[in-house]
Amino acid sequence: MSDFNGLEGMDLSDVEVKTNRILSVGRHVVQISDAVVEKDDKKDTARLAISYENSDGSIRQWIYVYHGGSPKATEVGKKQLKELLLTTGHDGQSAPNADYFKGKTVGIAVKEEEYMGKTQSKVSYVFQPPESKQAASKPLDDEIPF
């Protein structure tokens, strides 16, 4: 017999919900919350799926690290991967495991782009974020020693 007693009166008090807002156009300092390699044998592709988030929302980026049908797409993807690695402080000489990215803080620029008749937000580029707010909020020690 089912434990379901109907929708009305269902206790939802212990259910946590995360609002899923797409980051708006502009520059954002974000944390990488997830990174995974997605292989598609039928399309002969592999892409690094990166999830970025901050208190304003989240966005995903797919970097094609291999595209069997397009050497140019692979070249662009490798360039994007290296830029992301350098931004996170990696030397960029060889690619690490996707888990390397999780928890890293970076800056991203979000732009809107039309794709197949729909306007979509996408990550345009990554950048080195300015010093953390915590570091910036420390009082200056401007005492003049004389």
N, C-alpha and C positions, 0 to 999 in steps of 0.2 A: 504494500500500500504506500502511496506517495505522502511525503511530509508537506506537500504544497497545499495550503489552505486558501488560496486565492490571493489576488493582488492587494486588495483593500486591507489596510492595517499591517502590511508586511513591515517588519522592523528593519529599518535601514540605518539606525543610529551608529552602528559600528563599521559602516561602509565608507571608505575614503575614496574621494574622487579627485583626479588630477585634471585641471582644465587644460585643454589642448588648443592653445592659441598659436598661430603661426607668427613668427617674428615679423615685424613690419619692415618696410623698406628703410635702409639706413645702416649705420655701423653699430655693432653690438659686441660687448664682451660676454663670452659664453663659456660654458664648461662642456666638454665632450662627455656625454652620458653613456654612449654606446658606440662601438665600432666592430663591424663584422665583415668578413669577405663573403660575398654571395657569388657562387659559380653557377653558370647556366650552360650546361653541356650542349643543349640544342642550338643555342645561339653562338656557342663558342666564345663566351665572354666571362670575365670575372670583374667584379666591381667592389670597391670598398665603400660600405654604407656607414656614414658617420652621422650620429645624432647629436645636435648641439642644443643646449637649453640654458635659460636664465630665468629670472623672476618675471620677465615680460612674455615669455613663450618659448617655442622650440621650432626647430627646422631640421630637415634631413638633407644630406648631400650624398650623391652617388658619384664616385670617382672610378671610371673605367680603367683599371690597372692592366687589363688585357682585353683586346678585341680582335679575334682571329680574322674577321673580315675587313678590318680597317686599321692599318698600321698608324694612320694619322690620329685616330681616336686613342690608340694605345700611347702614342707619344704625348698627346695632350694630358691624358690621365697620369702618366708618370711625372709630368711637370707639376701637375696639381698636387700629387702625392709628395714630391720633394719639397714644394713650397710649404705644405702643411707640416712636414717633418722639421724643416728649418725653423718654422714659427714656434714649434714646441721645444726647441732647444736641442734637437737631434742633429747629428752631423750630416745626415742625408746621404751617406755613402751607400747604404744598403737598407732595404725595408725591414722593419721589425715586425713582430706579430701584431695583429690588429688590436690586441689587448693593451698594447703600449699607449694608445691614444686615450683610453678611458681615464677620466678625471683631469685631463689636461685643460688648462684655460687658454683660450685664444680669442682673437678678435675676428669677426666675420663681417663682410658687407653683404647685405641682402638687396636684391633688385627684383623688379617684376619683369617677366618676359612672356611673350605670347607663344603658346605651343599648341598646335592643333586647334586653333580657334579659342583657346582659353588662356586667360592671364594667370600666371603662376608665379609664386615667389621662389627664388632660388639663391643659393650662395654664389656670389660673384667672385669673391676672393677672400683670403685669410690675411690677417696682419698681426703683428706683435702688439698685444694690448698694452695700454699705458700702465704705469705702476698701479698696484692695487690701491683701492680706496683707503684701506687700512694704513698702508705705508704713506700715502699722501696726506692723511689726517694727523700724522705725528707732528707735534709742535716743532718748529725750527729752533735750533740752539744758536741764536744770533748774538750771544754774549761776546762783546769785544774785549779781548784780554789786555786792557791797559787801564 
